[in-house]
Amino acid sequence: MEDVHKWQRQHIKVHDQSKEGFPLNVIIDPAMREMYQHVHAQGLTNVFDRFEQQEKIRCNFCAQGLSCQLCANGPCRINAKVPRGNCGVDAHVMVARNFVYRHVTIGTAANIFHAQQAARTLKAAAENPNSGLKIRDTNKLLKYAEMAGLNSHEDVNKVAVNFANFIMEDMGRPYWEESKLVQAFAPPKRQELWRKLKLYPGGGFSEVATAQTKCMTNLNADPIDFLLTSVRLGVANEYQGLFALDTLQEILMGTQRIRTAKQNMGLLKKDMVNIITNGHMPLTAHVVVELASTPEWKEKASKAGASGIQILGHVCEGQQLLNYEDTGKMSAYGGQEGEWLSEEYLLATGAVDLFMFDYNCTIPTLPLYAKRFGTTMVSTHEVIRMPGTEVVEFKPEEMRKQAEQILDMAIAAYAKRKAENREVYIPPHVSDCMIGFSTESVKEALGGSWKPLIDAIVEGKIRGIATIVGCTTARYGQGGSNIFRIAKGLIEKDILILSGGCTSSVMEYTGLADPKAAEECGPGLKAVCKALGIPPVLSYGACVDIGKMTQTAKEIADTLDVDTNMLPIVIGAPEYLEQKAVADACTAIALGWLVHVAPVPSVTGSDVVVKTLTETTETLGLGKLTVEVSADKTVQLYVDHIEKKRKELGI
């Protein structure tokens, strides 16, 4: 075991979650630890120091969901002495309404928007073969087009256009017409339940608009209806968002294949042109990697005095590039950097020449760091703008031309860095990891059938499966350390983990995504991992790749001929951060699963909302939410639920 991984394991045994030791007591990424101290010593604003500043002035009303700023009579706050807002709204409605409009609608809209852009790009690739991206997984395109009821025997480009149009048309369907994507791809048993409970969605954008309309002042005043609306949005979030975008992007960039790779800041090279691609939608980035891998662009970098040019991924965009089969074959692809907490520290190395970003998880302080440390920042999509940064507008018909612009800017930025002889410090930390897990690649590794995995679960070698997904937070007791503690505890209990999102970076920089981590498992899981040569944590990639995890679960449930809610699995987001994570939790509840979240969400101001989400939904055949901030208690919570499901299955 690497020394840094030994240190990480010793560090979490202390269980130091105090304010006094913060943030070094929670930062277990060795590169981030170094760079935090470097940045903090200079007095630069950064994510961990800002958390401490905010903690001193945080509003307890907001934390409970008991504040409202919807109308001009407000803002209003509710407590025991003042139980209603000015309009007459009570705590239950206020909390439930905030849950829908502040979290679920935004998260659902973002995932469906992402899928829309991917569909738009597939259509452009089919109609303009020289535009940049191309159809790389023809078999997947034809398979899913046929499942959608389309003619898969036509010219491939025509099938691609029809499939893209099918998806975009479904997104725009009115809410009173059933979604064709849900009809084609959701588990049939779940569809029956959703119809019965009136949770079957129409077009995703119409569903979001309807839910937002319900949130207007003096309109809907039924907290239960708000919460069921969230579950209905969760269905749309999955099939018109996550599942759709995952399928489309794999058609364009190659389905995931299991391989080894490297992660962390040590991959930066002082003498190379370093491009970081950040966000969640790696469409333009993939074309940049492909072009940079050609002799022409290598020569251009050489003429600028660089030894080469490399593109490194960051946050979920990077996790997707890391996992796609075709990216790994490109010489200019450098690997994965880190999670969202490390963005400012990454730019502070002085080694990043260009930072390209599309949407989601590009924090507002980065232009300050870019100016100080000489990084050129480039927005590649109209949904995100930052002051003082370059813009290359997303046009899928012109992606090759746009990629050339970006590469030119990166080489110019490197030449300037070299001419000015700017100071560069790169933390020397790199972790080995195994990546590329998905429904197809896992099934292929098992010999083309789910039977070996099911047999291992029935025999008890694997007790069950936990997905550890989502973000990391800067909170006390978190910062990646909570994820690590939970993951370590679960694999010791013979529970297999699937990761997606910034949690995947945590698994990579702690060594849990390395096959050598099999030695840390319980005896059953250890035997399975060693026999297959895999780690106990299978990285499915990004947070949006939750759509692939649900597809894996669906196929296993279909093989067993049971509904998805019968499976011995738990969905965990131990450091969830933002709106998409909440929408994804609603997806899991719709599919019938136990969803664990930490930190505590802003719903505690209403006992009705808490009881509905943590108890009542399960009585309807749906899943439910549970909240626990202690890592040790969380592990036991997962174990208890999985054992309960095993008993129900008779295994």
N, C-alpha and C positions, 0 to 999 in steps of 0.2 A: 504494500500500500504506500502511495506517495506520502511524504511527510506532511504536506498541507492537509491531506485528507485525515491523517491521524490527528492533527491539531483540531480540525473541525469536530471530530467525534469526541475528543476530550472537552472541547469548549462547550458543547451543548449539555454535557453531563452536569455542569455547574447549575443549570436552570436559573441563570441570572437574568431576570426580566425587570430589574429595577430601573428607576429613572436616573439614578446616580451613575450607572455604567453606560448609559445610552450615548451614542448609538453603537459603539464598538462591541457592546455585549450582544447585539443582534446581527451585525454585519459579519457573515461567514464567507462571503466571496473575498478571497485574498487580494485580488486586484482592486476591488472597491474599497477595502479597508485602507490600503495604501493611499489611494487617490482621495478618499474622504479626508484623511489627515493632511494631505498636501493642500487641498482646497480650503479646508477649515482654518488652517494656519494663516492663509492669506486673507481671511475675512470675507471670502466670497459667499454670496447667497447659495445655499444648496438644500436639497430636499430634506435631509435629516435635521439640519439646524432649523429649517422653517417649520418642521413638525413641532419641535419643542416650543417655538414661538407661538404657534397657533394653539397649542394645548393649554396655554395660560389664559386664553381669551375665548375658548370654545363655548358655544351656547348649548345648554342642557335641553332647552325646548327643541332646538333643531335636531339634537341627537336622538330625541324620542319621536320625532315626526310631528311635534305639536306646535309648529309655526306655519303660518300661511301668508303669502304675499300676492295672492291672486287678484285682489280687487283694491280699489282706491280707499275703501273704508279701513284697510289694514295698514301695515301688517298686524296680524292677530296672533296671540299665543294663548294656549289653554293650560290651566292647572286646576287643582281641586276647588279653589275659591272662585275661579272664572272658568266654568265648564263649557262655555260656548263662545265661538267667535262672533263678530259683529253681525254676520249674516244669519247666525243661528246654528252654524255647523258644530257638531260635537266632536269629541276626540276620535271616535271610531272612524267617522267619515273623513276627517282631516288626515289622519294617518294613512288610511287606505288610498285616498285620492293622491296624496304625496307619493306613495309607493308606485302608483300607476304612472303619473305624469312626469315625475322627476327621474324615474329609473327605467321602468319596463318599456314605455313607449320609445324613449330615446335609444335604449339598447337594441330593441327590435328593429327600429328604423335604420340604425347603423349597419346591422348585419345584412338586412335586405338590400340596402344601398350598395354594400360591398358586392353582393351577388349580382346586382344589376350591372355594375361596372365590369364584372367578369363576363357576364353574358354579352354585353356590348363589345367586349374585346374579342370573344370567340367569333361573333358575327363579323367583325372587322378582319380577323385573321382568315376567315373563309372567303370573304369578298375581295380582300386585298392581300394576296399571299406574300407580298414583299413588304408588308407594313411593319413587321417586327416579330411578334409572336406567331407561332404556327401550331397546327394540330399535331400533337406528339403522341397522344394515346388514342389512336383511332378505334381500337376495340372497345374502350370505355365509352366513347361517344356513341358508337353504334348500339351497344348494350343498353345504355340509359335512354337513348332516343326510342328504342323499341319498347322499353318498359313504360315510356310516356305515351305510347300509342301512336308514335310517328313511324313513317316509312323509313326503315333503316337500310333499304336496298338501293337507294338512289346514290348519286355521286356524293362523296364524303363531304365536300364543301356545301352542297345543298342541304344535307342532313344537319350539318353544323349550324347553318343559318336558321333552319326550321326549329332546331332544339333551342337555340338562343332566343328566338322569337317566342317559342312556347313558354319559356321561363319568364321573360319580360311581360308577356301578356297576362300570365297568371298573377304576377305581382300587382298588376293594374286592375285586376278583376274587382267588381264591387263586393262589399262585405257580405251581401246576402246570397252570393253564388259560391258554392263550395270550391275550394282550391283544387285545381287539377294536379298540382305537385303533391299535395297531401294524399289525394286519391291514389296516385301512382306509386308512391314510395313509403308511406307510413304503414306501420303494422296494422293489418286488418282488424284484429281484436281491439286495438286502441281506437281505431276509427269508429267502431260501433259505440264505444263508451263516450267519445267526444260528441257524437250526434245526440246521444241520449241526454248528455249534460248541457247541450247547446254550446259546446266549446269548439265546434268545427269551424275553422276560419275560412273567410273568403280571401280576396287579394290582400297581400300584406300591407300595402300602402293605405288601402281603404280601412283596414283594421286599425292601423295606427291613428288615422284621422278620426275614426269613430271613438276610439278610446280617449283621444285628446278632447274631443267634443264633450264627452261625459264629464270631463274634469273642469269644465267652465263653472264659474261662480253661479250658484243657485240653479244648478242643473241636477245631476245625479246625487242622491243622498243615501245610497244603500252601500254600506261598506263591503258586504258579501259580494254584491255584483261587481264592485271594483276589483276584488281579489280574483273572482272567476274570469273577469276580463283579462287579468294578467296571465292566467293560465292559457286562455285562448290565444293571446299574443305569443305565448311560449311555443305553441304549435306552429304558428306562422314563422316565428324566429328560427325554428329548426329547418323546416322544409323549403321555405322561400328565402331563407338566409343561409345558415350554416351548411346544411346538406347541399344546397344548390351551389354555393360558392366553392365548396371543396371539390365537388364533381367537375365544375367548369375549369377550375385552375389546374386540376390534374390532367384534364384533356389537353390543356395548353402547355403545361410544363413537365408532364411526365408523372405517372403515379409513383408513390413512394416505394423505395426498395431499401432493404436493410443493408447498412454498411457502417463503417467506422468513420469518425470525423474528429475535429478538434474545436475547442471553445475557450474563449476568454481573451483579455486584452493583450496578452503576450503574442497574439497573432499579428498585431500591428508591426510594420517594419519601417524604420526610420528612412531607409534609402528607397522606399517604394512609394508610388502614388497610392494613398489609402482612401478609399471611398467607403463610407458607411451608408447603408440603406436601412431606413427606419420606418416603422408603421405597421400596417397589416395587409397591404394589398400589393404583392410583389410583381406586378405586371410589367411596369416600366423597368424595374430593377432587373428582371430576368433578361430583358433585351440588352441592358447595359453590360451585364456579365458576359453574355454571348459575344457582343461586339468587342469588349475588352480582351477576349481570349484570342482574337485574330492577330496574325503577324503584323498587320497594318497598325493596329493601336499599340501593340507592344513596341514597335519601332518609334512611334510618336512619343511614347513615354521615355524611351531610351534617349531620344534627341533632347529631351528636357533635363537629362542628367539622372533619371531614375533607373534603378535596376529592374523595374517592372511595374505593373499596375495590378491592384487587387481590390475586389469588392467584398466587404465583410457585412454580414447581416447583423441586425440588432433587433431586440424585442421580438414580437411575433412574426414580423416580416422576415427576420433572419431565420427563425425556426422553420418557416415554410421553405425558404430557399435551401436550408440545411437538409431538409427531408426529401425534396423533389429529386427524382432519379436523374434527370438530365442536368441539373445544376452541378451536381457532384462531378460530372464528366468534364466540366469547363475549367480550363487552366487558370482563369482570372478569378475564380471563386476562392476566397481566402478562408471561409469558415464563419463561425458564429461568435459574436462578441458577448453580450450579456442581456440582462433584464432592464426594465424601464428605470429602476432606481439608479442605475449607473450612467445615465445619459450625460449628465453634467460632468461627471468624473472622467468619462471617455474623451470628451472634447478637451478637458484640461491636460491631457497628455501632450497636446501640441502636435500630435502625429496625424490627426484627421484632416485631410486636405479638403474633402467635400462630404457634406452630410445631406443626403437626399431623403425627403420624407413625403409620405402621401397622406394617410389619415390615421388618426388614433395614436396616442402615446408619444407625441412630440411635445415636450413641456415648454411653457412660455418663456422660461429664462434662457433657453439655448442661444438666441441671438446675442445675449450678453456674453456668453462664453465664446461664441464664434468670433465676435469682435476682438475679445481679449487674446484668444489663442490662435487666431488666423485661419479659421475654418470657413469655407464658402458653404452657405446653406442654400438648398434649392428645393422649393415646393414643387411636387409633381402632380398635384391635383387641386382643383378649384375649391374643395371643401376646407382646405387649410391654408391660411396665410399668416405670415409672421413679419413684423417690421424689419426692414433692412435686409431682406433675403431675396434671392433670385427666384424667378418663376419660370417653369417649363410646363405649360398647360397640358393636362392629360387629354390626348387625342389618339385613341387606339389605332386610327388609320395612319398615323404618322409617328409611331413609336420608334422606329429605327432612326429617323431624323432627330427625334428628341433625345435619344440615347447618345447620339453623336455630340449634340450640344453639351450634354452633361459631362461626357468624357473630356471634351475640350476645356471646360471650366475646371475640371479636376486637375488636369495636367498643368494648366496655367497656375492654379493654386499651389501645386507642388513646386513649380519653378520659382514662385515667389518665396515660399518657405525656404528653399535651398539658397536662394540669393541673399536672403536676410539672415541666414544661419540661425534660425530660431531654435530656442531651447526645446528639446523633446525628452520626455521621460515616459518609458513604456514599462509598466509592471510586468515582470517576466513570468507571468502565470498562464499556463495552458493546461486544459484537462482533456483527456481522451474520452470519447463516448461512442456508444453505438446508437444509431438513429435510423429513421426510415420505416418506422412501424405504422401500419395502417391495416384496414380490414383485409385487403388483398395480400399484403406482404406477410402478415401474421399467418393467415390461412395457408399461404404457399409454404412457409417455413414448417407448418404442421403437416405437410404432405398433401395439401389440397382439400383438407376436411377439418371441421371443428371437433371431430371425435376425440383426438388425443387430448385437447384442452378440456373437453367435457369429462373424459375419463379421469384426468388428473384431479378435477374438482370433485367428482363422485367418490374417488378413492381417498380424498382428503389431503392429497399432497398440496393442492392449492385450495385453501378454504373458500376463497371468493376473490372478487376483483374490486379495487378502489380506484376511481379516477381522481387524481389530484390535479386540479386545473385552475386556470385563472392567473391572477396577478400576484405581486408581492406588495406589501405596504410598508410605510416608514414608521409604523406605530410601535409603541413599546411591546416587546415580546414577539415582534414579527420580523420584518426586514429579510425574510427568507429563512430565518432560523426555525420558525414555527412549522413551516413546510418540511424542513429537513428532519426535525424531531418526529413529526407524525409519520413521514415516510420510513424512517429507520424503525420505528415501532411496529409498523404494519408488516414490513417484510420479515421481521423476526417472528411474526404470528402467521407466517405462510400465506400472506395476502399479496397477490400480484397487483402492481400499480401501473396504470396508464397515465401519462402526464401530457399536459397541453397548456401552452401559454408561457408566461414568465416562470411558472413552476418548472418547466423543462430546463431552463437555464440553471435553476437551483439544483436540479438532479444532476446536471452535467458538471457544474463546478464543485460538487461534493463527491463525485465519483459514483453516485448511485446508478447512473446510466452507463456504467462500464461493466462488462461481464464479470470482472473480478469481484464485484459487489455481491455475487452469489454466495461468497463465503460468509456474508453477514446475515443470511436468511435463516429462517427456521428449516428443519431438516427436509420437509417435503418440497418447499419452493426451491431450496438449494439444489436438490436432486434434479428437478425439472430444468432449472436454469443451466446447470452444468451439462445436462444431456443435450440441450439445444444450443448451448454456447451463447446464451443471451443474458442480459442484465435483469434484475428483478423489477426495474422500472423501465417500461417501454414508452419511449417518447413518441407520441403521435404528432408532435410539432407544436403548433400555435394554439391559442385559445379558440380560434375559429375552427380548428380541427376537431373540436368536440363533435362536430357533425359526422366525422369518421368513426368516433367512438360509439355514437348512437347506432350507426350502421352495423358495427361489429356486434353490439348487443342485440340488435334486431335479428341478425343472422343466427346467433347462438339461440335466441328464443325460438326462432322458426325451426331450428334443428331439433330442439326439445319439444316443439309443439306446445309452447306455453306463452302466455302474455308476458310482455316485458317486465311487468311489476313483480313477477315471480322469481326473477334472477337474483342470485346472491351477490349483489353489487351495492356500492355506496358511491354517491357523487360528492366529492369534497372540493370546496373552494376555501382553504384555510386562511387565505390572505386576500380575499376578494377586494376589488378596488372600486370599480366604476359600473356604469349603467349596463353595458353589455353582459357583465357577469350576472347581474340580477335577471336580465332577460333569459340568459342561459339556465339559471336556476329554475325559472318558470317552465322552460322546456323540459327539464328533468322531472319536475313535478307532474307535468302533463303525461310523461311516459311512465309514471308510477314509481319513481325511485325516491329513496331517502336522500335529501340534499343537506349536507353539512356546510355551514358558513361561519367564518370569523373574519373580522371583528363583528360585534353586535350590530345588526342593521337598525336603521332609524324607524322602527315600528313598535318600540316598547311602550309608547304612550297610549296604546289601545289593547286591552286584554282580549277584545273580540278579534282583532287582527291577528294577534299572537296565537290565540287558540285555533283560529281558522287555518292559518298556515302550518301550524305544528301538530294539529290533531285532526280537524274536521275533513280536510282534503283527503286524507288517507281513507276515511270511512266511505268516500265516494268512489273509491277505486283508483284514485290518483296517488301521487307521492306526497311527501310532506317535507317541511323544513325543520332543521334542528340547528341550534346555536351552541357552540362550546369554544372557549378560548384557550383552555388548558390542553396542551399536546397529549399528555398522558391520558386524560379523560376522553379525549377525542379518539385515540386509538381503541380504547375499550368500547366506546360507543359504536365504532365501525365493526369491531369483532362481534359484539352482541347482535347487531342487526344482521350481519352475514350469517351467523349461526341460526338466527330465527328463520331466515329464508331457506337455509339448508334443511331445517326441520320441516318446513312447509312443503319442500320438494321431496321429502322422504329420503334424504341422503345424509 
